[in-house]
Amino acid sequence: MNYKGKPMVGRYEQVELFSKAEYRRRLDGIRRVMKEQEVECALFLEPGEETYDHWLTGRRYLDLIIVPETGEATGVCLGELNEALCDDPDETDFGRYILQKKPDPLCEGVKIIGHASDRYLAGIIASGNPRRIGLVLPVNMNAFLYDEIVKALPGVEFADISIPVAIFRSVKSGEEMYAVRQSRNIQMKVMEALPQILRLGRTIGEMQWEISNLLTELGTTGVRNGNIHYNGPMDAPLDGPMNAFGDHKLQIGDRISALFEVPGPGHQVIAFERHYSIGEPSKGYRESVENAIRVHEFAVSQMKPNGISLAQIAVKTRKYANTLGLELRESLGWNWMHGMGAFFYDQYSLEDYTEDLPLQEGIMLHCHPLIYRNFPELGPNVREGIHLVNTYRIGPDGAEDLVGMPKDLIVLYA
Amino acid sequence: MEAIQKNRIGRVLELMREKNVDAVLVSACYLGNLDAWLLGKEGMPLHLPYNRNNLCFVDRDGAVTEYCAREPHPTDWGKFPLITEAELGLGGRRLGLVNPTYLKKVVRDDLQAKYDLEFVDISDEFHLLKTKKTPEEIEGVERAAALFDRVFTAIPLLLTGERTEREIAVALRNRLREMNAECEDLQTSSMLTMTSSRDGERAASEPIEWPGRRVTYGDRINIQVNGFMPGGFAAALGRTYVLGEPSEETAGYWNLAVQAQSLIAEKAKPGATVAQLMTAFRTEILEPAGLVPDTGNQIYGIGTGVFEAPRNVDSTRDLPLEEGMTLVIAPKIVPEGKDPYCCCDVFVVTADGARRLSRTGRGLCVLD
């Protein structure tokens, strides 16, 4: 981690990995999309939801980003108080906030302002007199902002530009891939240390604290999702919810999984999961992990920039699982293939508005098809889900493994 | 918590009667942690900004239901029923809106089409319901303050070994995590403000290059945390630390910061306003010392939210204080070009002035 010469964000929070040229590339790219979509202004509504705020401005906790056709874009801070009570709610005063500090000069071409009134924001939007406004995540449009825009710009048209914007962002730049590798390196150090951390007699809770602390110390930030899970004894499903076993002491015969999907510096995320057997694994456990890997590898083998979509890969993977006598979990909201990078959930994504887009070279995909392990000796309907998580970049010939760690079951204390 | 919640709902029902509204819809629940306030939740708040889809609906009987404004985003933790698919039992009535600027168009249009509603902005009055605390709520804030006291006892352990500011921040957050003061995004549950500079010298200019400033012997360090604790309440605490013998200047300014806090606390009696307290701070402490006032937040309410009314940065500064209000009192002494001095504690307003709930000593923290 040699980041010499790079500035810190928020004084001590994180190192800034992206250059001003990289932020400019993103803003210019959005403007190209706007031109193609024939919109003169773009509004990113609740941009934090898919981390467009951080990606476009280097700053978290924004309510809105306004990108006019030319000139400076505007990022609007999340309101931390009912700002209508402020003397001048339109005045930018970062002293008002607890969470949000004065912005660092990370990128050029974007101005950050306080949470101004809807009328004031509509004035900024209307200043270029756009005839057509592109909306990113239009379902997040606030009612009274909409009213003010329509009042300020009678006859204005709106267009949903979420998909073309997502397509542009999904292809990672060199700087983004560098940041992704930093996230991978941090998490890999902790994953590789698990044989030392997973010690007999320690509770799951104690080991989880250690892992969380290590991930933070090594430079992860934001929403942290780096966990170990106790999955029960070798040949019986877990008797209760996964998070109810913090006091369980690690012992021979336990099944453990470690799933890390944590943003590194630059908030770039990569995710992977591996399975651990504490002591010699049972035949059933070993087979279940092998089946999860087999189905995972099949889905990954389909990820090519040849016109196929995530929805089509999901159909093929279901058929493949069935040929092995396995059932694939499919339910609404189970997005088992999705983009990753600026957040632990990016587009493209199964079960979302990009699931039918053909894959393209340069995007990152997270993959975790879930199959079931049956326990017929315990009852006809007793089963549990198991998956294996890994992250890939789509290259010209197919998926390239960005993690580089064997997927096999890891056996400790045998 | 049941009694606390019942009391809160009673206050909401009274407001509904005053404003002649039949129900209340709260958007952007994170503002003041309103879902926790309405439902008496004791856990840590959901992490921002990925859970801004949830709404709280209070019906005419005071029953509170959580909804999603639209299909939950895959990253939303609160996956509640869609309000647009719910039967709210409204019709031709007045609906009170809290945080109306965050009301989604899809929700507004749907409610209007279904119920022919009249929308009434009751946001300011609703937020003000939270200002006065019951004895049980004060106990809750006091418990949170006590947990902050415990966390701060570990700070001398962290200010050793020439660590960088980032390493100190991480170590402190890890201590907070060990106290279960964690939501998924630690930065939004424990809001840390830290500066360090050579004692008596100018503040470091930002941004600072990686790996950040290394804290060494002879430095003055400010650490303040505003945040949530398990139990449903927030607290705040801030102190200045000096590694080695403090300069005369630092000893003097710290005493001034403590004096300022004491002065404000003494005057924080029922009927006084935050504006008057800030004026007293300016005229009795800052001007005699030749110092310029800082415009940031320095006196503000605390409860289920970290930053509630009344506060010095908005019009609630003119609200008369009442017995039972809980306040953060953190006046800032800012010598030109230098890091500030700020003694930050949680207080409750009583007839005799504000009583400090935090128990951490207010002396300058000198570490050797």
HADDOCK unambig.tbl for C-alpha pairs under 7 A between the chains (distance, minus, plus):
assign (segid A and resid 3 and name CA) (segid B and resid 210 and name CA) 6.29 0.50 0.50
assign (segid A and resid 4 and name CA) (segid B and resid 210 and name CA) 5.94 0.50 0.50
assign (segid A and resid 5 and name CA) (segid B and resid 209 and name CA) 5.89 0.50 0.50
assign (segid A and resid 5 and name CA) (segid B and resid 210 and name CA) 6.48 0.50 0.50
assign (segid A and resid 6 and name CA) (segid B and resid 209 and name CA) 5.56 0.50 0.50
assign (segid A and resid 6 and name CA) (segid B and resid 210 and name CA) 5.63 0.50 0.50
assign (segid A and resid 7 and name CA) (segid B and resid 207 and name CA) 5.81 0.50 0.50
assign (segid A and resid 7 and name CA) (segid B and resid 208 and name CA) 5.62 0.50 0.50
assign (segid A and resid 7 and name CA) (segid B and resid 209 and name CA) 4.21 0.50 0.50
assign (segid A and resid 7 and name CA) (segid B and resid 210 and name CA) 5.60 0.50 0.50
assign (segid A and resid 8 and name CA) (segid B and resid 207 and name CA) 5.91 0.50 0.50
assign (segid A and resid 8 and name CA) (segid B and resid 208 and name CA) 5.57 0.50 0.50
assign (segid A and resid 8 and name CA) (segid B and resid 209 and name CA) 5.61 0.50 0.50
assign (segid A and resid 8 and name CA) (segid B and resid 210 and name CA) 5.66 0.50 0.50
assign (segid A and resid 8 and name CA) (segid B and resid 212 and name CA) 6.49 0.50 0.50
assign (segid A and resid 9 and name CA) (segid B and resid 207 and name CA) 6.99 0.50 0.50
assign (segid A and resid 11 and name CA) (segid B and resid 206 and name CA) 6.50 0.50 0.50
assign (segid A and resid 11 and name CA) (segid B and resid 207 and name CA) 5.93 0.50 0.50
assign (segid A and resid 11 and name CA) (segid B and resid 208 and name CA) 6.20 0.50 0.50
assign (segid A and resid 12 and name CA) (segid B and resid 165 and name CA) 5.78 0.50 0.50
assign (segid A and resid 12 and name CA) (segid B and resid 166 and name CA) 4.67 0.50 0.50
assign (segid A and resid 12 and name CA) (segid B and resid 212 and name CA) 6.06 0.50 0.50
assign (segid A and resid 13 and name CA) (segid B and resid 166 and name CA) 6.05 0.50 0.50
assign (segid A and resid 15 and name CA) (segid B and resid 210 and name CA) 6.08 0.50 0.50
assign (segid A and resid 48 and name CA) (segid B and resid 49 and name CA) 5.78 0.50 0.50
assign (segid A and resid 48 and name CA) (segid B and resid 50 and name CA) 6.95 0.50 0.50
assign (segid A and resid 49 and name CA) (segid B and resid 49 and name CA) 6.36 0.50 0.50
assign (segid A and resid 49 and name CA) (segid B and resid 50 and name CA) 5.28 0.50 0.50
assign (segid A and resid 61 and name CA) (segid B and resid 49 and name CA) 6.43 0.50 0.50
assign (segid A and resid 80 and name CA) (segid B and resid 31 and name CA) 5.99 0.50 0.50
assign (segid A and resid 81 and name CA) (segid B and resid 31 and name CA) 6.07 0.50 0.50
assign (segid A and resid 82 and name CA) (segid B and resid 99 and name CA) 6.91 0.50 0.50
assign (segid A and resid 85 and name CA) (segid B and resid 314 and name CA) 5.69 0.50 0.50
assign (segid A and resid 85 and name CA) (segid B and resid 315 and name CA) 5.46 0.50 0.50
assign (segid A and resid 86 and name CA) (segid B and resid 313 and name CA) 6.87 0.50 0.50
assign (segid A and resid 86 and name CA) (segid B and resid 314 and name CA) 4.16 0.50 0.50
assign (segid A and resid 86 and name CA) (segid B and resid 315 and name CA) 5.71 0.50 0.50
assign (segid A and resid 87 and name CA) (segid B and resid 314 and name CA) 5.88 0.50 0.50
assign (segid A and resid 87 and name CA) (segid B and resid 315 and name CA) 6.19 0.50 0.50
assign (segid A and resid 95 and name CA) (segid B and resid 295 and name CA) 6.44 0.50 0.50
assign (segid A and resid 95 and name CA) (segid B and resid 296 and name CA) 3.91 0.50 0.50
assign (segid A and resid 95 and name CA) (segid B and resid 297 and name CA) 6.10 0.50 0.50
assign (segid A and resid 96 and name CA) (segid B and resid 296 and name CA) 5.76 0.50 0.50
assign (segid A and resid 96 and name CA) (segid B and resid 297 and name CA) 5.78 0.50 0.50
assign (segid A and resid 96 and name CA) (segid B and resid 313 and name CA) 6.14 0.50 0.50
assign (segid A and resid 99 and name CA) (segid B and resid 188 and name CA) 6.89 0.50 0.50
assign (segid A and resid 99 and name CA) (segid B and resid 191 and name CA) 5.94 0.50 0.50
assign (segid A and resid 104 and name CA) (segid B and resid 207 and name CA) 6.89 0.50 0.50
assign (segid A and resid 139 and name CA) (segid B and resid 106 and name CA) 6.92 0.50 0.50
assign (segid A and resid 140 and name CA) (segid B and resid 104 and name CA) 6.25 0.50 0.50
assign (segid A and resid 141 and name CA) (segid B and resid 104 and name CA) 5.82 0.50 0.50
assign (segid A and resid 141 and name CA) (segid B and resid 105 and name CA) 5.81 0.50 0.50
assign (segid A and resid 142 and name CA) (segid B and resid 101 and name CA) 6.73 0.50 0.50
assign (segid A and resid 142 and name CA) (segid B and resid 102 and name CA) 5.68 0.50 0.50
assign (segid A and resid 142 and name CA) (segid B and resid 103 and name CA) 5.49 0.50 0.50
assign (segid A and resid 142 and name CA) (segid B and resid 104 and name CA) 4.20 0.50 0.50
assign (segid A and resid 142 and name CA) (segid B and resid 105 and name CA) 5.02 0.50 0.50
assign (segid A and resid 143 and name CA) (segid B and resid 103 and name CA) 5.87 0.50 0.50
assign (segid A and resid 143 and name CA) (segid B and resid 104 and name CA) 5.20 0.50 0.50
assign (segid A and resid 143 and name CA) (segid B and resid 105 and name CA) 3.77 0.50 0.50
assign (segid A and resid 143 and name CA) (segid B and resid 108 and name CA) 6.45 0.50 0.50
assign (segid A and resid 144 and name CA) (segid B and resid 101 and name CA) 6.16 0.50 0.50
assign (segid A and resid 213 and name CA) (segid B and resid 174 and name CA) 5.75 0.50 0.50
assign (segid A and resid 216 and name CA) (segid B and resid 170 and name CA) 6.37 0.50 0.50
assign (segid A and resid 217 and name CA) (segid B and resid 167 and name CA) 6.90 0.50 0.50
assign (segid A and resid 217 and name CA) (segid B and resid 170 and name CA) 5.91 0.50 0.50
assign (segid A and resid 222 and name CA) (segid B and resid 185 and name CA) 5.24 0.50 0.50
assign (segid A and resid 222 and name CA) (segid B and resid 187 and name CA) 6.84 0.50 0.50
assign (segid A and resid 223 and name CA) (segid B and resid 184 and name CA) 5.37 0.50 0.50
assign (segid A and resid 223 and name CA) (segid B and resid 185 and name CA) 4.29 0.50 0.50
assign (segid A and resid 224 and name CA) (segid B and resid 184 and name CA) 5.77 0.50 0.50
assign (segid A and resid 224 and name CA) (segid B and resid 185 and name CA) 6.21 0.50 0.50
assign (segid A and resid 333 and name CA) (segid B and resid 74 and name CA) 6.48 0.50 0.50
